[in-house]
């Protein structure tokens, strides 16, 4: 489970890891290493020494009394306590004395000390000239001539072998509850923790258990122990300041995730992390902005980075992965008073504490800007993912901005809704390394209010600065604009659109200098629109903003509209068109009928439905026709409550239709929720057509590949029902290399008719088959062929067919030959997809992944079998057929197959001769190219 989706975050982490474990240079040794000879080698723990021969740390050998370990040989050698006159002790041996400062013993004789090059000195232990170490990497310092790690250990730990290790831990106040403790999997349990009084603490303990499969996917899941923080009595957790520290005296490298959850929606409202990749202590401070449900989740460092960074590593845990957490309730730090703007502050998060700033009295509509720099120190990017939280005069959180990557600037913009004192808290999501500095700048942002001003508006941008523009707009306003650099300019303008709360709506930047930028925004309620203009390369430039504010009329359901007018639109973005808006609720089907135009400007008028983001919604197309014609009347299904557009324009007009008019009727019809279809039969009785549209609309949910029989049965003799089945999607293909086709897609807002059935006469029922193309909603529309608005009631039945008897290889239908031949009529309707992706009997580029059925046949050695798969006249689906000899593993025993026909003109066919000694039972599999490829077939078999 990727618990924090951030590609940038993942990349930053990987790069950081590379920096931390970089190879040693010639003059310095990195963290966790030491210099031996002319190399940086790992720093061994106490009681160990570095064996350069085996390139590993080895335990110091316990030598007998009177002997000592010689690290050069790794052996115990007799102690030599004194040497004869004229000799000295070197590496455990008595050797002739050499002239001090002039000679050295090379193991055989005294030799002159060589003159070493600049920057190097003679090492009497290695008898070599070696670089002089005078500079150590970050996180290390020089002791003698060796770089050693800086070891600063927190409470409950001590330095040992260059690392911080835990002191022996006591018994925790609260121990984790029964497994499973992971709140993201079913059946979780969590342990309640009462918030201690301010100044007091409580300790938690437990074990990160061995990974187990919690979701049934046959992949072991990491253990996350969950504790729920509970306030005393009726007190609120809002404004609580905590110091949380986790440690271990065992194999666990504890890591913490503090998680706030909305109890109704179960959405994540707050999250902070603490981890330490180099030691057994992970700690941080936490300030809870709101009251609510807060979890303290504990796991191993490796599990946390795998989950939040999506690294995919194997989870860890076991009986020796114990942990100990101290939860201390501290007083909220005193805020730094800011006397006025602009204000700057430089500091660090070294001790894990958060920074509080009390802002001077703001006025309503003041725009506050808080900025943190990615590089507080020149050339050194911080390894902090900063968070800025702004609290209003009443103490509530009014805005929070989070960076999910290190080394990036953070900007919090806020339009003060009321006057008063505000508090800014500088926080962090997590810290990945030792560079924990921040540089904070706070000030008020100037804005140009262009409400009521005419277009265009010109401006000048100094290098590395930007302009902020604002418009006050009303409900139904459609705002269109184009921002251009001066003629012949190569400036690359970048635009940020911001809403009334100064939250980002979108970024507009072509990435090409000298290009105009254009976009739009619709207001479904009155408010402000902000536009921030900058130059992407930080050069001085001018700009011009050309804008149009189009008030869109409101259309209300059940009304007829006449003389609606086409407007002369700006040259950027849109053709001359008419745009009206309407409001609808989720699950409604909207209809526009009786469309007519007036005026000589019209050539090919188009009436369409769009979302307010200009996502195409209607008309519906006939996906059963290869030309995909539009269906009448104009309809669209509403996926969510909100505003939508009715848009009319002329695709072939020679002259602009601006000033032309048209008429239309609008109606929003409620639909019936059928629910999820999974098995059995769902029947809705006494259904009626809407008297305004003459239709009844139903929507239901089904899973990919789910087969259904949809039947409509009228109650009276005057009703001749017609049923449409509609899926969301779009027309894909290029019509040349790839034929046009309907691609069902739950992300699309347009509907396509994928199935159609009409009763042969009035009073009779009609049935159509439908196979769900996705895990999403599909729509059924019922109407009367006679166009009657009130033909009476009807019954709608949606039933899931049982799989055919030969749905699996183990239940294959035996083929009975008559004079060596057999012709079998069959269908894969309702069948499941048993084989396909791994079967290579046919073209591996197009594996048959649709429903399949099985037949068995006994063949003797030397016999030839000829197989032909055809479809009844007038029908066809993209099928495949192949022969296998292994029922348990069809892909292991593929003999022959055919999947070459892409048109219904010819059948699929192949022949196969049984080799010597290979007689026995074989299996013919009738398969299909996709889950939607279903139908009737004729299987012809000939054996000779």
Secondary structure by P-SEA (a helix, b strand, c coil): ccccccaaaaaaaaaaaaaaacccccccccccccccccccccccccccccccccccccccccccccccccccccccccccccccccccccccccccccccccbbbcccccccccccccccccccccccccccccccccccccccccccccccccccccccccbbbbccccccccccccccccccccbbbbbbbcccccccbbbbbbbbccccccccccbbbbbbbbbbbbccccccccbbbbbbbbbbccccbbbbbbbbbccccccccccccccccccccccccccccccccccbbbbcaaaaaaacccccccccccccccbbbbbbbcccccccccccccbbbbbcccccbbbbbbbccccccbbbbbbbbcccccccccccbbbbbbbcccccccbbbbbccccbbbbbbbccccbbbbbbbbcccccccccbbbbbbbbbbbbbbccccccccccccccccbbbbbbbbcccbbbbbccccccccccbbbbbbbcccccccbbbbcccccccccccccccbbbbbbbbbbbcccccccbbbbbbbbbbbbbbcccccccccccccccccccbbbbbbbbbcccbbbbbcccccccccccbbbbbcccccccccccccccccccccccccbbbbbcccccccbbbbbcccccccccccccbbbbbbbbbbbccccccbbbbccccccccccbbbbbbcccccbbbbbbbbbcccccbbbbbbbbbbbbbcccccccbbbbbccccccccccbbbbbccccbbbbbbbbbcccbbbbbbbbbcccccccccbbbbbbbbcccccccccbbbbbbbcccbbbbbbbccccccccccccccccccccccccccbbbbbbcccbbbbbbbbbccccccccccccccccccccccccccccccccccccccbbbbbccccccbbbbbbccccccbbbbbbbbbbcc
